[in-house]
Amino acid sequence: MNKILETIYNRTSYRGKYSSEPVPRAHLEEIMKAGLSAPSGCNKQTTSLIAVDDPDIMKKLHEVIQPPVCETAPCMICVLTQKIYAYRDKCFNVQDYSAAIENMLLAAVSLGYQSCWIEGHITDEDKIGRKMADILGVPEDYDLVCFLPIGKAEEELKKAKKKDFWERAWFNGYGKN
């Protein structure tokens, strides 16, 4: 099977315990480069990234992430976005950072790591993303919308059950096979 397709089919959201084994900066850089290589609406490049591998900063970030999630990961990549309008009222920042996140999730798996897209947990009314952004010195015109814990899985991967292909995909019209 094609390696890219194999990575796509084998990727899963990992919420288990992570090994304390550090992730080399070269690997974090590769993962971030993959993210920043994603398509960007009208090439506005609204997505920016911060990798965090300093244990003291990780501790500070995890102190504001309530309830706790993925706190055993040795590092994380924080995803920032800016609302930059492409034309009229069209802003593609959500599409931009979503494409970047998916590229990074796939890159992480291809390098032997696991991760999970943590967004809703930090973008609620309690503004955890802003608290994290403040710890990292992020300017006010950026939103920290997601973080990806990165590390080696210590537990068995649990794949989510997906609906059958033919329940969600058709040819030449809705519901047609």
Beta strands, then each sheet from edge to edge (+ up, - down):
strand 1: 47-52
strand 2: 75-81
strand 3: 85-87
strand 4: 90-91
strand 5: 143-150
sheet 1: 1+ 2- 5+
sheet 2: 3+ 4-
end
